[in-house]
């Protein structure tokens, strides 16, 4: 796996530009790229997405193979490094921001990328001035993990969704 998808990339795609009935090719492409070992995500992302009751929830449940385990020793150790690094910034952040970040899948996604050399694919953008919450790009920057957005990923992997009648 070379690219790890954050839950927001899938949620935004479903809700906006790649609705599951509007652009089924996008969702098929993700599965195709997973088979080619280019795209994956982690179980914590699956668990976040599986809480809903919509098309994406059903898609996630039907494609459990897309989501890799992050409970291995190396990922656990990387998670510890992330906690140590972002804890240094906690005094400048909004109260509760650290706990909120650590409760979600994001730090595990970054930790998995640290151990596998994968690129994280979030929906958020880098903003070093943000103080209300930790974001994937900001934390990736802090710990030396590469990230890119969905559209950069589509270009990098030469995605092409062709209309057939």
BAFI-3210 file (N, C-alpha, C; in Angstrom, 3 decimals, decimal comma, padded with zeros to 6 digits):
// residues 165
n [1|2|3|4|5|6|7|8|9|10|11|12|13|14|15|16|17|18|19|20|21|22|23|24|25|26|27|28|29|30|31|32|33|34|35|36|37|38|39|40|41|42|43|44|45|46|47|48|49|50|51|52|53|54|55|56|57|58|59|60|61|62|63|64|65|66|67|68|69|70|71|72|73|74|75|76|77|78|79|80|81|82|83|84|85|86|87|88|89|90|91|92|93|94|95|96|97|98|99|100|101|102|103|104|105|106|107|108|109|110|111|112|113|114|115|116|117|118|119|120|121|122|123|124|125|126|127|128|129|130|131|132|133|134|135|136|137|138|139|140|141|142|143|144|145|146|147|148|149|150|151|152|153|154|155|156|157|158|159|160|161|162|163|164|165]
n.u [000,843|000,579|-000,671|-002,698|-006,002|-007,887|-010,841|-012,417|-011,845|-013,275|-015,872|-016,367|-016,121|-018,313|-020,456|-020,252|-018,501|-018,087|-020,410|-021,976|-023,850|-023,667|-021,023|-019,943|-017,632|-015,467|-015,477|-015,132|-012,620|-011,074|-011,161|-009,905|-007,367|-006,640|-006,328|-004,111|-002,269|-001,895|-003,647|-005,103|-006,630|-007,164|-008,250|-009,357|-010,400|-012,303|-013,998|-014,928|-016,403|-018,247|-020,191|-022,338|-025,387|-025,705|-025,086|-022,272|-021,526|-022,464|-020,892|-018,332|-018,537|-018,862|-016,440|-014,264|-011,659|-010,140|-009,218|-006,620|-004,985|-003,901|-002,709|-000,269|003,070|005,035|003,485|002,163|004,328|005,070|002,773|003,088|005,302|004,146|002,258|004,000|005,301|003,196|002,165|003,920|003,088|000,649|000,157|-000,182|-002,435|-006,068|-007,986|-008,481|-007,997|-005,885|-006,730|-009,054|-007,998|-006,471|-008,412|-009,556|-009,246|-007,180|-004,440|-003,592|-003,671|-001,618|000,495|000,567|001,360|003,902|005,256|005,140|005,914|004,013|001,894|-000,201|-003,606|-005,488|-008,447|-008,158|-006,246|-002,869|-002,101|-000,272|-000,939|-003,239|-005,030|-007,127|-007,556|-005,850|-004,579|-004,413|-002,496|-000,852|000,169|001,405|003,438|004,912|005,944|007,262|005,914|004,687|002,003|-000,976|-003,681|-006,937|-007,288|-004,706|-003,793|-005,435|-004,423|-001,716|-001,950|-003,033|-005,873|-008,920|-012,076|-014,462|-017,254|-019,803|-022,416]
n.v [-001,178|002,127|004,545|006,029|006,397|008,928|009,131|011,399|011,939|010,013|010,502|013,160|012,760|011,051|012,697|014,896|015,450|012,862|011,236|008,179|007,029|008,739|008,726|005,927|004,825|005,964|004,733|002,088|002,366|002,953|000,450|-001,100|000,087|-000,600|-003,356|-003,289|-002,587|000,106|001,819|002,072|001,875|002,241|000,129|001,667|003,871|002,579|001,752|004,235|005,084|003,042|003,495|004,900|004,953|004,652|004,768|004,812|003,632|001,015|000,317|000,409|-001,636|-003,786|-003,911|-004,650|-005,558|-003,469|-002,068|-001,862|-003,431|-001,658|-002,268|-003,367|-003,787|-001,930|000,195|000,940|001,923|004,081|005,624|006,393|008,079|010,128|011,102|012,095|014,125|015,891|016,564|018,406|020,702|021,186|023,211|025,562|025,088|024,901|024,182|020,777|019,946|018,157|015,734|015,279|014,856|012,553|010,671|009,905|008,383|009,557|009,936|007,294|006,633|008,250|007,162|004,564|005,188|006,179|003,835|002,330|003,841|005,031|007,424|009,831|010,533|013,095|015,173|017,652|020,753|021,983|024,114|026,053|027,866|027,185|026,700|025,596|022,909|019,783|018,922|016,549|017,192|019,096|017,601|015,518|016,993|017,712|015,255|014,257|012,892|012,216|013,784|014,154|015,577|014,319|014,925|015,326|012,744|011,340|012,372|011,559|008,774|008,442|008,397|007,759|008,399|007,205|007,976|005,800|004,782]
n.w [000,000|-000,903|-000,606|001,814|002,635|004,224|006,254|005,646|002,959|001,611|002,554|001,671|-001,105|-001,556|-000,710|-002,391|-005,093|-006,227|-006,001|-005,103|-006,850|-008,941|-009,883|-010,184|-011,134|-009,795|-007,284|-007,988|-009,085|-006,789|-005,517|-007,464|-007,464|-004,912|-005,170|-006,774|-004,958|-004,395|-003,040|000,166|003,404|006,920|009,660|011,741|010,357|008,798|010,874|011,809|009,570|009,328|011,160|010,225|008,211|005,349|001,768|001,626|004,059|003,653|001,439|002,566|004,485|002,781|001,591|003,241|003,028|002,132|004,270|006,472|009,277|012,165|014,506|014,909|016,269|015,344|014,312|016,623|018,098|016,474|016,761|019,415|019,106|017,635|019,476|021,450|019,992|019,164|021,599|022,583|021,360|022,477|024,524|022,985|021,598|021,219|024,147|024,815|022,226|021,726|022,958|021,481|018,891|019,340|019,898|017,523|014,203|012,810|013,968|013,965|011,279|010,301|011,785|010,728|008,141|008,705|009,340|007,055|004,929|003,412|001,670|003,061|002,489|002,956|003,397|004,408|004,443|004,614|007,275|009,109|011,061|012,388|015,377|016,683|016,289|015,701|012,553|009,856|007,708|009,064|011,238|009,852|008,580|010,811|011,691|009,505|007,403|004,192|002,400|000,402|-001,516|-002,571|-005,323|-006,254|-005,886|-007,707|-010,117|-009,941|-010,038|-012,499|-012,923|-014,661|-015,586|-017,567|-019,568|-020,394|-022,540]
ca.u [000,000|001,393|-001,492|-003,685|-007,115|-008,576|-012,296|-013,018|-011,736|-014,389|-017,127|-016,512|-016,382|-019,700|-021,404|-020,097|-018,099|-018,116|-021,544|-021,867|-024,658|-023,260|-019,726|-019,544|-016,268|-014,526|-015,469|-014,517|-011,207|-010,443|-010,987|-008,894|-006,074|-006,330|-005,799|-002,781|-001,482|-001,642|-004,537|-005,709|-006,902|-006,943|-009,446|-009,964|-011,191|-013,471|-014,889|-015,586|-017,361|-019,260|-021,198|-023,467|-026,359|-025,924|-024,391|-020,856|-021,449|-022,628|-019,721|-017,224|-018,757|-018,694|-015,058|-013,433|-010,263|-009,482|-008,803|-005,555|-004,829|-002,844|-002,388|001,046|004,021|005,680|002,507|001,965|005,497|004,958|001,711|003,729|006,135|003,215|001,723|005,073|005,567|002,093|001,966|004,754|002,320|-000,638|-000,096|-000,594|-003,671|-007,318|-008,169|-009,174|-007,626|-005,032|-007,567|-009,947|-007,206|-006,031|-009,571|-009,978|-008,409|-006,098|-003,062|-003,277|-003,408|-000,273|001,428|000,686|002,174|005,284|005,876|005,094|006,373|002,863|001,460|-001,538|-004,489|-006,566|-009,210|-007,708|-005,076|-001,857|-002,258|000,535|-001,478|-004,464|-004,824|-008,340|-007,488|-004,740|-005,011|-003,505|-001,315|000,033|000,857|002,306|004,587|005,650|006,622|007,954|005,126|004,180|000,553|-001,499|-005,141|-007,564|-007,087|-003,300|-003,723|-006,041|-003,451|-000,519|-002,260|-003,632|-007,281|-009,688|-013,450|-015,008|-018,690|-020,303|-023,884]
ca.v [000,000|003,326|005,721|005,717|007,341|009,360|008,996|012,580|011,883|009,180|011,192|014,294|012,214|010,561|013,802|015,976|015,314|011,496|010,520|006,761|006,715|009,666|008,338|004,628|004,536|006,385|003,723|000,909|002,707|002,769|-000,996|-001,538|000,564|-001,397|-004,628|-002,994|-002,201|001,547|002,523|001,328|002,711|001,444|-000,353|002,765|004,645|001,731|001,794|005,553|005,130|001,991|003,935|005,510|004,047|005,170|004,008|004,675|002,636|-000,309|000,090|000,131|-002,975|-004,772|-003,885|-004,642|-005,835|-002,186|-001,457|-002,642|-003,381|-000,747|-002,616|-003,998|-003,145|-000,764|001,282|001,373|002,738|005,333|006,374|006,987|009,201|011,200|011,666|012,888|015,315|016,859|017,017|019,606|021,842|021,285|024,499|026,593|024,666|025,030|023,154|019,579|019,600|016,975|014,571|015,075|014,271|011,207|009,774|009,517|007,507|010,305|009,629|005,913|006,693|008,819|006,174|003,483|005,738|006,259|002,506|001,689|004,768|005,426|008,817|009,987|011,310|013,718|016,232|018,919|021,394|022,414|025,473|026,065|028,828|026,691|026,404|025,009|021,449|019,188|018,418|015,552|017,774|019,722|016,556|014,862|017,888|017,652|013,961|013,885|011,984|012,863|013,762|014,796|015,522|013,350|015,278|015,031|011,284|010,954|012,697|010,721|007,398|008,482|008,001|008,182|007,909|007,383|007,810|004,830|004,835]
ca.w [000,000|-001,039|-000,265|002,842|002,581|005,436|006,124|005,014|001,495|001,140|002,880|000,744|-002,442|-001,566|-000,546|-003,351|-006,495|-006,739|-005,411|-005,447|-008,026|-010,007|-010,425|-009,644|-011,578|-008,757|-006,232|-008,604|-009,229|-005,475|-005,302|-008,435|-006,974|-003,729|-005,669|-007,312|-003,785|-004,419|-002,123|001,274|004,568|008,129|010,341|012,507|009,396|008,519|012,035|011,793|008,464|009,484|012,135|009,538|007,601|004,007|000,722|001,967|005,138|003,039|000,600|003,482|005,068|001,704|001,099|004,449|002,659|001,855|005,533|007,094|010,724|012,618|015,893|014,956|017,182|014,722|014,239|018,010|018,456|015,713|017,417|020,589|018,634|017,254|020,722|022,065|019,166|019,178|022,980|022,739|020,836|023,175|025,206|022,035|020,944|021,971|025,175|024,344|020,844|021,741|023,256|020,333|017,807|019,700|019,951|016,180|013,378|012,159|014,383|013,562|009,838|010,163|012,341|009,738|007,049|009,184|009,362|005,727|003,905|002,587|001,600|003,627|001,612|003,723|002,734|004,993|003,856|005,570|007,798|010,331|012,027|013,022|016,801|017,266|016,209|014,962|011,249|009,289|007,061|010,045|011,994|008,892|008,448|012,069|011,852|008,268|006,558|002,987|002,228|-000,809|-001,519|-003,483|-006,730|-006,547|-005,988|-008,990|-011,163|-009,786|-010,438|-013,845|-012,911|-015,824|-015,488|-018,909|-019,645|-021,373|-022,613]
c.u [000,882|000,654|-002,585|-004,761|-007,682|-010,082|-012,922|-012,890|-012,895|-015,733|-017,380|-016,817|-017,833|-020,701|-021,349|-019,766|-018,117|-019,211|-021,581|-022,726|-024,284|-021,984|-019,262|-018,119|-015,218|-014,362|-014,862|-013,011|-010,467|-010,177|-009,925|-007,497|-005,661|-005,744|-004,387|-001,814|-001,080|-002,425|-005,054|-006,160|-006,688|-008,280|-010,138|-010,809|-012,461|-014,492|-015,620|-016,699|-018,505|-020,354|-022,450|-024,473|-026,707|-025,146|-022,920|-020,659|-021,522|-021,429|-018,525|-017,349|-018,533|-017,258|-014,060|-011,948|-009,457|-008,800|-007,837|-005,483|-003,709|-002,454|-001,026|002,010|004,652|004,736|002,220|003,110|005,452|003,877|002,266|004,593|005,268|002,675|002,778|005,282|004,436|001,788|002,779|003,993|001,041|-000,865|-000,554|-001,945|-004,881|-007,425|-008,964|-008,779|-006,795|-005,869|-008,485|-009,206|-006,861|-007,173|-009,962|-008,988|-007,156|-004,693|-002,631|-002,957|-001,989|000,773|001,648|001,552|003,648|005,982|005,935|005,644|005,253|002,638|000,050|-002,356|-005,656|-007,341|-008,735|-006,495|-004,131|-002,110|-001,514|-000,017|-002,707|-004,168|-006,030|-008,333|-006,234|-005,298|-003,976|-002,305|-000,328|000,835|001,816|003,586|005,511|006,482|007,255|007,243|004,574|002,662|000,211|-003,010|-005,651|-007,236|-005,638|-003,119|-004,283|-005,085|-002,242|-000,760|-002,994|-005,067|-007,984|-011,073|-014,149|-016,512|-019,050|-021,828|-024,475]
c.v [001,233|004,592|005,294|006,790|007,642|009,264|010,189|012,579|011,071|009,857|012,338|013,810|011,772|011,714|014,839|015,495|013,901|010,682|009,095|006,349|007,593|009,196|007,007|004,242|004,916|005,288|002,418|001,126|002,521|001,283|-001,570|-001,136|-000,159|-002,741|-004,466|-002,543|-000,727|002,286|001,563|002,353|001,813|001,107|000,776|003,674|003,869|001,831|003,135|005,586|004,129|002,372|004,501|004,485|004,604|004,311|003,786|003,629|001,226|-000,673|-000,312|-001,281|-004,071|-004,885|-003,806|-004,875|-004,565|-001,618|-002,357|-002,421|-002,402|-001,038|-003,307|-003,153|-001,879|000,434|001,822|002,299|004,093|006,229|007,091|008,179|010,398|011,891|012,571|014,198|016,336|017,359|018,276|020,864|022,111|022,623|025,624|026,290|024,930|023,888|021,985|019,130|018,315|015,713|014,237|014,399|012,813|010,202|009,231|008,607|008,216|009,963|008,216|005,834|007,194|007,825|005,029|003,939|005,821|004,914|001,854|002,574|005,237|006,938|008,881|010,895|011,854|014,702|017,606|019,472|021,858|023,861|025,545|026,988|028,330|026,270|025,700|023,484|021,019|018,672|017,426|016,206|018,414|018,673|015,795|015,688|017,770|016,378|013,441|012,869|012,777|012,744|014,445|014,713|014,533|013,642|015,078|013,525|010,804|011,225|011,786|009,307|007,313|007,968|008,544|007,548|008,255|007,112|006,824|004,916|003,463]
c.w [000,000|-000,644|000,711|002,868|003,960|005,185|005,400|003,496|000,915|001,395|001,904|-000,672|-002,561|-001,549|-001,657|-004,756|-007,055|-006,059|-005,937|-006,639|-009,215|-010,692|-009,833|-010,046|-010,553|-007,704|-006,741|-008,748|-007,902|-005,232|-006,235|-007,954|-005,691|-004,140|-006,218|-006,211|-003,780|-003,335|-001,061|002,308|005,776|008,795|011,126|011,609|009,049|009,657|012,129|010,760|008,628|010,480|011,475|009,046|006,229|003,009|001,059|003,067|004,556|002,175|001,464|004,059|004,031|001,223|002,245|004,138|002,384|003,094|006,291|008,598|011,086|014,063|016,014|015,811|016,609|014,677|015,636|018,442|017,747|016,314|018,650|020,225|018,266|018,501|021,367|021,310|019,261|020,587|023,264|022,306|021,622|023,874|024,263|021,377|021,845|022,990|024,596|022,947|020,788|021,951|022,083|019,179|018,107|019,770|018,583|015,470|012,853|012,648|014,004|012,070|009,589|010,673|011,349|008,564|007,453|009,081|007,986|004,615|002,989|002,646|002,171|002,710|002,448|002,870|003,212|004,243|004,960|005,981|009,134|011,420|012,772|014,467|017,422|017,225|015,474|013,636|010,722|008,605|008,048|010,818|011,082|008,726|009,651|012,187|010,557|007,400|005,374|002,930|000,918|-000,759|-002,573|-004,942|-007,159|-006,720|-007,321|-010,144|-011,128|-010,299|-011,786|-013,880|-014,150|-015,734|-016,797|-018,899|-020,759|-021,360|-022,682]
res [x|x|x|x|x|x|x|x|x|x|x|x|x|x|x|x|x|x|x|x|x|x|x|x|x|x|x|x|x|x|x|x|x|x|x|x|x|x|x|x|x|x|x|x|x|x|x|x|x|x|x|x|x|x|x|x|x|x|x|x|x|x|x|x|x|x|x|x|x|x|x|x|x|x|x|x|x|x|x|x|x|x|x|x|x|x|x|x|x|x|x|x|x|x|x|x|x|x|x|x|x|x|x|x|x|x|x|x|x|x|x|x|x|x|x|x|x|x|x|x|x|x|x|x|x|x|x|x|x|x|x|x|x|x|x|x|x|x|x|x|x|x|x|x|x|x|x|x|x|x|x|x|x|x|x|x|x|x|x|x|x|x|x|x|x]
***
